[in-house]
């Protein structure tokens, strides 16, 4: 389920604010654990509607620990979304680099020309 981002970055990383913004779903985890895992809803899914980020945690037997792990993952993902990429500074290709490229192209063309019939040199 893909959510549309309603708010643009930067997203708040404060735990109290995040607890108000996220939707917390609990469900039964899969995997080993026998009766305990079949009876308890210890898996946690956090959905952050402003960014559309969804994180899950199912590793621990405790829902409380899974909730903590899920919030850590959410904060990590939001921190990555908040990071503004440095603007690219356009640079000019140097004269030496242009010459190297042309020499390489001429060399490659000569190799390809030599692949035809009648150009065998002994």
N, CA, C and O atoms as CSV, one atom per row, in Angstrom:
chain,resi,resn,atom,element,x,y,z
A,1,UNK,N,N,0.848,-1.159,0.000
A,1,UNK,CA,C,0.000,0.000,0.000
A,1,UNK,C,C,0.901,1.230,0.000
A,1,UNK,O,O,1.585,1.494,0.989
A,2,UNK,N,N,0.909,1.970,-1.072
A,2,UNK,CA,C,1.750,3.159,-1.229
A,2,UNK,C,C,0.962,4.375,-0.773
A,2,UNK,O,O,-0.153,4.618,-1.234
A,3,UNK,N,N,1.557,5.138,0.142
A,3,UNK,CA,C,0.905,6.339,0.646
A,3,UNK,C,C,1.522,7.563,-0.002
A,3,UNK,O,O,2.724,7.597,-0.265
A,4,UNK,N,N,0.712,8.549,-0.254
A,4,UNK,CA,C,1.201,9.812,-0.812
A,4,UNK,C,C,1.793,10.659,0.308
A,4,UNK,O,O,1.259,10.713,1.415
A,5,UNK,N,N,2.882,11.307,0.005
A,5,UNK,CA,C,3.499,12.193,0.985
A,5,UNK,C,C,2.703,13.493,1.045
A,5,UNK,O,O,2.606,14.219,0.056
A,6,UNK,N,N,2.134,13.777,2.217
A,6,UNK,CA,C,1.305,14.964,2.372
A,6,UNK,C,C,2.141,16.184,2.740
A,6,UNK,O,O,1.776,17.315,2.420
A,7,UNK,N,N,3.252,15.950,3.407
A,7,UNK,CA,C,4.081,17.041,3.898
A,7,UNK,C,C,5.494,16.831,3.376
A,7,UNK,O,O,5.984,15.703,3.326
A,8,UNK,N,N,6.136,17.907,2.992
A,8,UNK,CA,C,7.495,17.773,2.481
A,8,UNK,C,C,8.495,17.808,3.635
A,8,UNK,O,O,8.160,18.256,4.731
A,9,UNK,N,N,9.724,17.337,3.393
A,9,UNK,CA,C,10.740,17.348,4.445
A,9,UNK,C,C,11.025,18.765,4.904
A,9,UNK,O,O,10.711,19.688,4.153
A,10,UNK,N,N,11.581,19.009,6.050
A,10,UNK,CA,C,12.098,17.999,6.963
A,10,UNK,C,C,11.001,17.441,7.871
A,10,UNK,O,O,10.112,18.164,8.322
A,11,UNK,N,N,11.092,16.153,8.121
A,11,UNK,CA,C,10.149,15.482,9.009
A,11,UNK,C,C,10.699,15.533,10.429
A,11,UNK,O,O,11.910,15.453,10.638
A,12,UNK,N,N,9.813,15.663,11.391
A,12,UNK,CA,C,10.229,15.730,12.789
A,12,UNK,C,C,10.794,14.387,13.232
A,12,UNK,O,O,10.248,13.338,12.889
A,13,UNK,N,N,11.885,14.414,13.992
A,13,UNK,CA,C,12.498,13.200,14.524
A,13,UNK,C,C,12.235,13.054,16.022
A,13,UNK,O,O,12.744,12.132,16.658
A,14,UNK,N,N,11.442,13.962,16.581
A,14,UNK,CA,C,11.125,13.924,18.003
A,14,UNK,C,C,10.159,12.776,18.276
A,14,UNK,O,O,9.137,12.642,17.603
A,15,UNK,N,N,10.486,11.954,19.261
A,15,UNK,CA,C,9.701,10.757,19.552
A,15,UNK,C,C,8.254,11.106,19.914
A,15,UNK,O,O,7.325,10.424,19.480
A,16,UNK,N,N,8.060,12.158,20.701
A,16,UNK,CA,C,6.707,12.544,21.119
A,16,UNK,C,C,5.866,12.963,19.916
A,16,UNK,O,O,4.687,12.619,19.828
A,17,UNK,N,N,6.469,13.700,18.997
A,17,UNK,CA,C,5.749,14.133,17.794
A,17,UNK,C,C,5.442,12.928,16.911
A,17,UNK,O,O,4.343,12.810,16.369
A,18,UNK,N,N,6.424,12.032,16.771
A,18,UNK,CA,C,6.220,10.850,15.932
A,18,UNK,C,C,5.102,9.967,16.470
A,18,UNK,O,O,4.320,9.412,15.698
A,19,UNK,N,N,5.022,9.834,17.789
A,19,UNK,CA,C,3.967,9.004,18.371
A,19,UNK,C,C,2.582,9.555,18.047
A,19,UNK,O,O,1.617,8.795,17.966
A,20,UNK,N,N,2.476,10.874,17.862
A,20,UNK,CA,C,1.202,11.477,17.482
A,20,UNK,C,C,0.911,11.277,15.994
A,20,UNK,O,O,-0.247,11.128,15.604
A,21,UNK,N,N,1.962,11.272,15.159
A,21,UNK,CA,C,1.780,11.228,13.705
A,21,UNK,C,C,1.582,9.820,13.152
A,21,UNK,O,O,0.867,9.645,12.166
A,22,UNK,N,N,2.200,8.817,13.767
A,22,UNK,CA,C,2.202,7.486,13.159
A,22,UNK,C,C,0.937,6.710,13.485
A,22,UNK,O,O,0.245,6.974,14.469
A,23,UNK,N,N,0.663,5.734,12.612
A,23,UNK,CA,C,-0.396,4.759,12.876
A,23,UNK,C,C,0.301,3.476,13.298
A,23,UNK,O,O,1.144,2.963,12.563
A,24,UNK,N,N,-0.033,2.954,14.460
A,24,UNK,CA,C,0.602,1.765,14.997
A,24,UNK,C,C,-0.341,0.584,14.841
A,24,UNK,O,O,-1.466,0.609,15.342
A,25,UNK,N,N,0.119,-0.455,14.141
A,25,UNK,CA,C,-0.660,-1.681,13.980
A,25,UNK,C,C,0.114,-2.815,14.623
A,25,UNK,O,O,1.331,-2.913,14.467
A,26,UNK,N,N,-0.594,-3.672,15.347
A,26,UNK,CA,C,0.032,-4.875,15.888
A,26,UNK,C,C,-0.614,-6.069,15.217
A,26,UNK,O,O,-1.798,-6.054,14.881
A,27,UNK,N,N,0.194,-7.106,15.031
A,27,UNK,CA,C,-0.320,-8.326,14.422
A,27,UNK,C,C,0.507,-9.494,14.908
A,27,UNK,O,O,1.539,-9.311,15.554
A,28,UNK,N,N,0.055,-10.694,14.597
A,28,UNK,CA,C,0.764,-11.888,15.036
A,28,UNK,C,C,1.970,-12.120,14.153
A,28,UNK,O,O,1.862,-12.166,12.928
A,29,UNK,N,N,3.114,-12.265,14.784
A,29,UNK,CA,C,4.352,-12.513,14.046
A,29,UNK,C,C,4.381,-13.957,13.578
A,29,UNK,O,O,3.710,-14.821,14.144
A,30,UNK,N,N,5.164,-14.209,12.538
A,30,UNK,CA,C,5.330,-15.577,12.050
A,30,UNK,C,C,6.658,-16.118,12.547
A,30,UNK,O,O,7.449,-15.391,13.149
A,31,UNK,N,N,6.895,-17.379,12.295
A,31,UNK,CA,C,8.182,-17.966,12.642
A,31,UNK,C,C,8.110,-18.802,13.903
A,31,UNK,O,O,7.024,-19.093,14.404
A,32,UNK,N,N,9.285,-19.194,14.423
A,32,UNK,CA,C,9.319,-20.077,15.585
A,32,UNK,C,C,8.834,-19.369,16.843
A,32,UNK,O,O,8.878,-18.142,16.936
A,33,UNK,N,N,8.375,-20.147,17.798
A,33,UNK,CA,C,7.913,-19.581,19.056
A,33,UNK,C,C,6.760,-20.364,19.633
A,33,UNK,O,O,6.357,-20.133,20.773
A,34,UNK,N,N,6.226,-21.285,18.860
A,34,UNK,CA,C,5.181,-22.168,19.369
A,34,UNK,C,C,3.925,-21.432,19.772
A,34,UNK,O,O,3.472,-20.516,19.085
A,35,UNK,N,N,3.363,-21.848,20.905
A,35,UNK,CA,C,2.096,-21.298,21.360
A,35,UNK,C,C,2.205,-19.799,21.622
A,35,UNK,O,O,1.262,-19.053,21.358
A,36,UNK,N,N,3.344,-19.357,22.136
A,36,UNK,CA,C,3.495,-17.929,22.459
A,36,UNK,C,C,3.309,-17.063,21.218
A,36,UNK,O,O,2.569,-16.080,21.245
A,37,UNK,N,N,3.980,-17.431,20.135
A,37,UNK,CA,C,3.909,-16.606,18.925
A,37,UNK,C,C,2.527,-16.705,18.281
A,37,UNK,O,O,2.099,-15.786,17.582
A,38,UNK,N,N,1.837,-17.803,18.511
A,38,UNK,CA,C,0.508,-17.967,17.926
A,38,UNK,C,C,-0.568,-17.214,18.706
A,38,UNK,O,O,-1.640,-16.942,18.166
A,39,UNK,N,N,-0.299,-16.876,19.962
A,39,UNK,CA,C,-1.321,-16.253,20.800
A,39,UNK,C,C,-1.142,-14.748,20.981
A,39,UNK,O,O,-2.106,-14.051,21.296
A,40,UNK,N,N,0.066,-14.237,20.789
A,40,UNK,CA,C,0.308,-12.822,21.078
A,40,UNK,C,C,0.517,-12.024,19.801
A,40,UNK,O,O,1.113,-12.503,18.836
A,41,UNK,N,N,0.021,-10.811,19.820
A,41,UNK,CA,C,0.236,-9.895,18.697
A,41,UNK,C,C,1.461,-9.053,19.022
A,41,UNK,O,O,1.343,-7.899,19.433
A,42,UNK,N,N,2.639,-9.641,18.835
A,42,UNK,CA,C,3.871,-8.957,19.238
A,42,UNK,C,C,4.532,-8.214,18.086
A,42,UNK,O,O,5.412,-7.388,18.329
A,43,UNK,N,N,4.144,-8.474,16.851
A,43,UNK,CA,C,4.742,-7.761,15.721
A,43,UNK,C,C,4.142,-6.361,15.636
A,43,UNK,O,O,2.959,-6.161,15.911
A,44,UNK,N,N,4.980,-5.390,15.249
A,44,UNK,CA,C,4.550,-3.990,15.200
A,44,UNK,C,C,4.822,-3.428,13.811
A,44,UNK,O,O,5.895,-3.633,13.243
A,45,UNK,N,N,3.833,-2.716,13.274
A,45,UNK,CA,C,3.996,-2.000,12.002
A,45,UNK,C,C,3.675,-0.536,12.260
A,45,UNK,O,O,2.597,-0.202,12.750
A,46,UNK,N,N,4.630,0.338,11.922
A,46,UNK,CA,C,4.423,1.781,12.063
A,46,UNK,C,C,4.278,2.386,10.675
A,46,UNK,O,O,5.115,2.156,9.802
A,47,UNK,N,N,3.221,3.156,10.473
A,47,UNK,CA,C,3.001,3.851,9.210
A,47,UNK,C,C,3.067,5.346,9.489
A,47,UNK,O,O,2.345,5.863,10.341
A,48,UNK,N,N,3.945,6.033,8.758
A,48,UNK,CA,C,4.123,7.482,8.933
A,48,UNK,C,C,3.486,8.173,7.728
A,48,UNK,O,O,4.150,8.348,6.706
A,49,UNK,N,N,2.202,8.575,7.824
A,49,UNK,CA,C,1.499,9.142,6.669
A,49,UNK,C,C,2.154,10.370,6.035
A,49,UNK,O,O,2.118,10.484,4.810
A,50,UNK,N,N,2.752,11.300,6.797
A,50,UNK,CA,C,3.353,12.462,6.129
A,50,UNK,C,C,4.437,12.092,5.118
A,50,UNK,O,O,4.587,12.767,4.100
A,51,UNK,N,N,5.194,11.024,5.389
A,51,UNK,CA,C,6.276,10.649,4.475
A,51,UNK,C,C,5.949,9.407,3.666
A,51,UNK,O,O,6.576,9.165,2.635
A,52,UNK,N,N,4.982,8.613,4.109
A,52,UNK,CA,C,4.672,7.371,3.418
A,52,UNK,C,C,5.566,6.216,3.821
A,52,UNK,O,O,5.513,5.155,3.201
A,53,UNK,N,N,6.389,6.396,4.846
A,53,UNK,CA,C,7.313,5.353,5.288
A,53,UNK,C,C,6.565,4.342,6.156
A,53,UNK,O,O,5.789,4.714,7.036
A,54,UNK,N,N,6.812,3.048,5.892
A,54,UNK,CA,C,6.240,1.973,6.690
A,54,UNK,C,C,7.387,1.106,7.193
A,54,UNK,O,O,8.207,0.642,6.400
A,55,UNK,N,N,7.452,0.885,8.506
A,55,UNK,CA,C,8.483,0.019,9.081
A,55,UNK,C,C,7.811,-1.047,9.932
A,55,UNK,O,O,6.754,-0.817,10.520
A,56,UNK,N,N,8.444,-2.223,9.988
A,56,UNK,CA,C,7.925,-3.311,10.805
A,56,UNK,C,C,9.036,-3.843,11.697
A,56,UNK,O,O,10.221,-3.707,11.392
A,57,UNK,N,N,8.631,-4.448,12.798
A,57,UNK,CA,C,9.564,-5.114,13.700
A,57,UNK,C,C,8.882,-6.369,14.224
A,57,UNK,O,O,7.806,-6.304,14.818
A,58,UNK,N,N,9.521,-7.514,13.998
A,58,UNK,CA,C,8.944,-8.788,14.430
A,58,UNK,C,C,9.962,-9.665,15.153
A,58,UNK,O,O,9.662,-10.818,15.463
A,59,UNK,N,N,11.169,-9.139,15.430
A,59,UNK,CA,C,12.256,-9.969,15.941
A,59,UNK,C,C,12.063,-10.419,17.380
A,59,UNK,O,O,12.433,-11.538,17.736
A,60,UNK,N,N,11.490,-9.564,18.203
A,60,UNK,CA,C,11.418,-9.831,19.639
A,60,UNK,C,C,10.099,-10.477,20.022
A,60,UNK,O,O,9.102,-10.384,19.306
A,61,UNK,N,N,10.126,-11.142,21.189
A,61,UNK,CA,C,8.904,-11.767,21.698
A,61,UNK,C,C,7.968,-10.730,22.298
A,61,UNK,O,O,6.766,-10.970,22.419
A,62,UNK,N,N,8.509,-9.588,22.672
A,62,UNK,CA,C,7.731,-8.564,23.354
A,62,UNK,C,C,7.285,-7.480,22.375
A,62,UNK,O,O,8.074,-6.999,21.561
A,63,UNK,N,N,6.016,-7.107,22.468
A,63,UNK,CA,C,5.499,-6.024,21.633
A,63,UNK,C,C,6.169,-4.699,21.987
A,63,UNK,O,O,6.399,-3.868,21.108
A,64,UNK,N,N,6.481,-4.496,23.248
A,64,UNK,CA,C,7.114,-3.244,23.682
A,64,UNK,C,C,8.489,-3.102,23.049
A,64,UNK,O,O,8.838,-2.034,22.548
A,65,UNK,N,N,9.278,-4.190,23.072
A,65,UNK,CA,C,10.604,-4.127,22.449
A,65,UNK,C,C,10.487,-3.943,20.941
A,65,UNK,O,O,11.264,-3.195,20.348
A,66,UNK,N,N,9.526,-4.615,20.317
A,66,UNK,CA,C,9.329,-4.448,18.872
A,66,UNK,C,C,8.925,-3.018,18.541
A,66,UNK,O,O,9.329,-2.484,17.508
A,67,UNK,N,N,8.131,-2.394,19.408
A,67,UNK,CA,C,7.738,-1.007,19.178
A,67,UNK,C,C,8.963,-0.092,19.240
A,67,UNK,O,O,9.103,0.815,18.419
A,68,UNK,N,N,9.847,-0.326,20.208
A,68,UNK,CA,C,11.069,0.478,20.316
A,68,UNK,C,C,11.941,0.312,19.075
A,68,UNK,O,O,12.460,1.291,18.539
A,69,UNK,N,N,12.100,-0.924,18.623
A,69,UNK,CA,C,12.910,-1.200,17.428
A,69,UNK,C,C,12.289,-0.519,16.212
A,69,UNK,O,O,13.001,0.059,15.391
A,70,UNK,N,N,10.964,-0.584,16.095
A,70,UNK,CA,C,10.286,0.029,14.952
A,70,UNK,C,C,10.463,1.546,14.963
A,70,UNK,O,O,10.685,2.148,13.912
A,71,UNK,N,N,10.368,2.169,16.137
A,71,UNK,CA,C,10.570,3.620,16.205
A,71,UNK,C,C,12.005,3.994,15.855
A,71,UNK,O,O,12.230,5.012,15.200
A,72,UNK,N,N,12.985,3.185,16.281
A,72,UNK,CA,C,14.381,3.446,15.905
A,72,UNK,C,C,14.547,3.388,14.391
A,72,UNK,O,O,15.206,4.242,13.798
A,73,UNK,N,N,13.942,2.372,13.767
A,73,UNK,CA,C,14.032,2.242,12.306
A,73,UNK,C,C,13.353,3.412,11.604
A,73,UNK,O,O,13.868,3.935,10.616
A,74,UNK,N,N,12.200,3.818,12.116
A,74,UNK,CA,C,11.484,4.939,11.515
A,74,UNK,C,C,12.317,6.216,11.599
A,74,UNK,O,O,12.413,6.957,10.621
A,75,UNK,N,N,12.917,6.476,12.754
A,75,UNK,CA,C,13.745,7.676,12.911
A,75,UNK,C,C,14.934,7.617,11.966
A,75,UNK,O,O,15.308,8.630,11.374
A,76,UNK,N,N,15.532,6.435,11.821
A,76,UNK,CA,C,16.672,6.275,10.902
A,76,UNK,C,C,16.251,6.584,9.464
A,76,UNK,O,O,16.965,7.283,8.745
A,77,UNK,N,N,15.090,6.061,9.042
A,77,UNK,CA,C,14.609,6.299,7.674
A,77,UNK,C,C,14.247,7.765,7.458
A,77,UNK,O,O,14.537,8.321,6.399
A,78,UNK,N,N,13.616,8.400,8.449
A,78,UNK,CA,C,13.249,9.810,8.317
A,78,UNK,C,C,14.485,10.700,8.291
A,78,UNK,O,O,14.516,11.707,7.584
A,79,UNK,N,N,15.510,10.323,9.069
A,79,UNK,CA,C,16.761,11.089,9.047
A,79,UNK,C,C,17.363,11.049,7.640
A,79,UNK,O,O,17.884,12.053,7.154
A,80,UNK,N,N,17.289,9.883,6.991
A,80,UNK,CA,C,17.805,9.765,5.621
A,80,UNK,C,C,16.974,10.611,4.655
A,80,UNK,O,O,17.521,11.208,3.728
A,81,UNK,N,N,15.653,10.665,4.865
A,81,UNK,CA,C,14.796,11.481,3.996
A,81,UNK,C,C,15.029,12.975,4.215
A,81,UNK,O,O,14.903,13.771,3.285
A,82,UNK,N,N,15.368,13.352,5.448
A,82,UNK,CA,C,15.596,14.767,5.757
A,82,UNK,C,C,16.894,15.291,5.166
A,82,UNK,O,O,17.049,16.497,4.972
A,83,UNK,N,N,17.827,14.391,4.878
A,83,UNK,CA,C,19.132,14.817,4.375
A,83,UNK,C,C,18.964,15.462,3.005
A,83,UNK,O,O,18.400,14.860,2.092
A,84,UNK,N,N,19.450,16.671,2.871
A,84,UNK,CA,C,19.359,17.397,1.604
A,84,UNK,C,C,20.637,17.117,0.817
A,84,UNK,O,O,21.730,17.382,1.316
A,85,UNK,N,N,20.524,16.589,-0.399
A,85,UNK,CA,C,21.730,16.304,-1.173
A,85,UNK,C,C,22.452,17.588,-1.555
A,85,UNK,O,O,21.829,18.607,-1.852
A,86,UNK,N,N,23.784,17.516,-1.541
A,86,UNK,CA,C,24.564,18.680,-1.919
A,86,UNK,C,C,24.345,18.953,-3.401
A,86,UNK,O,O,24.330,18.019,-4.202
A,87,UNK,N,N,24.176,20.216,-3.778
A,87,UNK,CA,C,23.973,20.512,-5.201
A,87,UNK,C,C,25.227,20.183,-6.002
A,87,UNK,O,O,26.347,20.420,-5.549
A,88,UNK,N,N,25.026,19.637,-7.189
A,88,UNK,CA,C,26.142,19.278,-8.050
A,88,UNK,C,C,26.738,20.543,-8.639
A,88,UNK,O,O,26.026,21.404,-9.155
A,89,UNK,N,N,28.055,20.637,-8.553
A,89,UNK,CA,C,28.754,21.776,-9.114
A,89,UNK,C,C,29.281,21.349,-10.483
A,89,UNK,O,O,30.201,20.534,-10.551
A,90,UNK,N,N,28.721,21.880,-11.576
A,90,UNK,CA,C,29.175,21.434,-12.891
A,90,UNK,C,C,30.633,21.809,-13.123
A,90,UNK,O,O,31.060,22.918,-12.802
A,91,UNK,N,N,31.386,20.877,-13.682
A,91,UNK,CA,C,32.796,21.121,-13.974
A,91,UNK,C,C,33.050,20.876,-15.448
A,91,UNK,O,O,32.310,20.144,-16.105
A,92,UNK,N,N,34.096,21.490,-15.955
A,92,UNK,CA,C,34.450,21.358,-17.361
A,92,UNK,C,C,35.436,20.204,-17.510
A,92,UNK,O,O,36.316,20.015,-16.670
A,93,UNK,N,N,35.281,19.433,-18.590
A,93,UNK,CA,C,36.199,18.337,-18.865
A,93,UNK,C,C,37.534,18.939,-19.297
A,93,UNK,O,O,37.575,19.835,-20.141
A,94,UNK,N,N,38.626,18.440,-18.713
A,94,UNK,CA,C,39.940,19.008,-19.022
A,94,UNK,C,C,40.378,18.630,-20.440
A,94,UNK,O,O,39.884,17.665,-21.025
A,95,UNK,N,N,41.308,19.408,-20.970
A,95,UNK,CA,C,41.811,19.166,-22.324
A,95,UNK,C,C,42.499,17.805,-22.408
A,95,UNK,O,O,42.331,17.083,-23.390
A,96,UNK,N,N,43.268,17.456,-21.388
A,96,UNK,CA,C,43.953,16.162,-21.376
A,96,UNK,C,C,42.951,15.010,-21.381
A,96,UNK,O,O,43.175,13.997,-22.043
A,97,UNK,N,N,41.847,15.159,-20.647
A,97,UNK,CA,C,40.832,14.107,-20.607
A,97,UNK,C,C,40.166,13.956,-21.969
A,97,UNK,O,O,39.888,12.839,-22.404
A,98,UNK,N,N,39.908,15.078,-22.647
A,98,UNK,CA,C,39.323,15.015,-23.993
A,98,UNK,C,C,40.267,14.289,-24.938
A,98,UNK,O,O,39.840,13.444,-25.724
A,99,UNK,N,N,41.569,14.623,-24.859
A,99,UNK,CA,C,42.546,13.983,-25.742
A,99,UNK,C,C,42.640,12.489,-25.459
A,99,UNK,O,O,42.717,11.691,-26.393
A,100,UNK,N,N,42.636,12.099,-24.189
A,100,UNK,CA,C,42.676,10.668,-23.844
A,100,UNK,C,C,41.469,9.943,-24.410
A,100,UNK,O,O,41.589,8.828,-24.918
A,101,UNK,N,N,40.300,10.576,-24.322
A,101,UNK,CA,C,39.088,9.948,-24.841
A,101,UNK,C,C,39.180,9.766,-26.350
A,101,UNK,O,O,38.797,8.718,-26.869
A,102,UNK,N,N,39.687,10.782,-27.068
A,102,UNK,CA,C,39.798,10.687,-28.523
A,102,UNK,C,C,40.815,9.633,-28.935
A,102,UNK,O,O,40.595,8.906,-29.904
A,103,UNK,N,N,41.928,9.543,-28.209
A,103,UNK,CA,C,42.932,8.513,-28.515
A,103,UNK,C,C,42.327,7.127,-28.320
A,103,UNK,O,O,42.543,6.234,-29.138
A,104,UNK,N,N,41.576,6.946,-27.247
A,104,UNK,CA,C,40.945,5.655,-26.989
A,104,UNK,C,C,39.927,5.319,-28.071
A,104,UNK,O,O,39.821,4.164,-28.484
A,105,UNK,N,N,39.178,6.317,-28.536
A,105,UNK,CA,C,38.189,6.075,-29.593
A,105,UNK,C,C,38.868,5.679,-30.897
A,105,UNK,O,O,38.398,4.783,-31.597
A,106,UNK,N,N,39.978,6.349,-31.226
A,106,UNK,CA,C,40.701,6.012,-32.459
A,106,UNK,C,C,41.276,4.609,-32.375
A,106,UNK,O,O,41.264,3.867,-33.357
A,107,UNK,N,N,41.779,4.248,-31.206
A,107,UNK,CA,C,42.332,2.908,-31.019
A,107,UNK,C,C,41.239,1.857,-31.192
A,107,UNK,O,O,41.443,0.855,-31.877
A,108,UNK,N,N,40.080,2.081,-30.574
A,108,UNK,CA,C,38.957,1.143,-30.679
A,108,UNK,C,C,38.476,1.046,-32.125
A,108,UNK,O,O,38.164,-0.049,-32.593
A,109,UNK,N,N,38.411,2.171,-32.844
A,109,UNK,CA,C,37.981,2.169,-34.249
A,109,UNK,C,C,38.952,1.361,-35.097
A,109,UNK,O,O,38.531,0.624,-35.989
A,110,UNK,N,N,40.259,1.494,-34.823
A,110,UNK,CA,C,41.253,0.734,-35.585
A,110,UNK,C,C,41.087,-0.761,-35.340
A,110,UNK,O,O,41.218,-1.558,-36.269
A,111,UNK,N,N,40.802,-1.144,-34.113
A,111,UNK,CA,C,40.573,-2.559,-33.804
A,111,UNK,C,C,39.371,-3.070,-34.582
A,111,UNK,O,O,39.415,-4.167,-35.139
A,112,UNK,N,N,38.309,-2.296,-34.626
A,112,UNK,CA,C,37.096,-2.729,-35.323
A,112,UNK,C,C,37.303,-2.764,-36.833
A,112,UNK,O,O,36.782,-3.651,-37.509
A,113,UNK,N,N,38.065,-1.799,-37.373
A,113,UNK,CA,C,38.359,-1.812,-38.812
A,113,UNK,C,C,39.122,-3.075,-39.188
A,113,UNK,O,O,38.926,-3.622,-40.273
A,114,UNK,N,N,39.976,-3.531,-38.307
A,114,UNK,CA,C,40.789,-4.709,-38.579
A,114,UNK,C,C,40.016,-6.007,-38.541
A,114,UNK,O,O,40.576,-7.055,-38.866
A,115,UNK,N,N,38.777,-5.982,-38.166
A,115,UNK,CA,C,37.988,-7.212,-38.072
A,115,UNK,C,C,37.424,-7.647,-39.418
A,115,UNK,O,O,37.009,-8.797,-39.564
A,116,UNK,N,N,37.400,-6.760,-40.400
A,116,UNK,CA,C,36.829,-7.107,-41.703
A,116,UNK,C,C,37.727,-8.049,-42.487
A,116,UNK,O,O,38.836,-8.361,-42.053
A,117,UNK,N,N,37.250,-8.503,-43.642
A,117,UNK,CA,C,38.034,-9.412,-44.480
A,117,UNK,C,C,39.114,-8.651,-45.227
A,117,UNK,O,O,38.953,-7.479,-45.567
A,118,UNK,N,N,40.220,-9.342,-45.474
A,118,UNK,CA,C,41.275,-8.786,-46.294
A,118,UNK,C,C,42.178,-7.808,-45.594
A,118,UNK,O,O,43.013,-7.178,-46.243
A,119,UNK,N,N,42.047,-7.659,-44.327
A,119,UNK,CA,C,42.896,-6.715,-43.605
A,119,UNK,C,C,43.878,-7.435,-42.699
A,119,UNK,O,O,44.374,-6.865,-41.727
A,120,UNK,N,N,44.153,-8.675,-43.019
A,120,UNK,CA,C,45.045,-9.443,-42.163
A,120,UNK,C,C,46.479,-9.033,-42.422
A,120,UNK,O,O,46.921,-9.018,-43.571
A,121,UNK,N,N,47.185,-8.713,-41.410
A,121,UNK,CA,C,48.588,-8.346,-41.542
A,121,UNK,C,C,49.420,-9.408,-40.855
A,121,UNK,O,O,49.088,-9.864,-39.760
A,122,UNK,N,N,50.529,-9.806,-41.522
A,122,UNK,CA,C,51.365,-10.869,-40.957
A,122,UNK,C,C,52.608,-10.329,-40.371
A,122,UNK,O,O,53.426,-11.089,-39.852
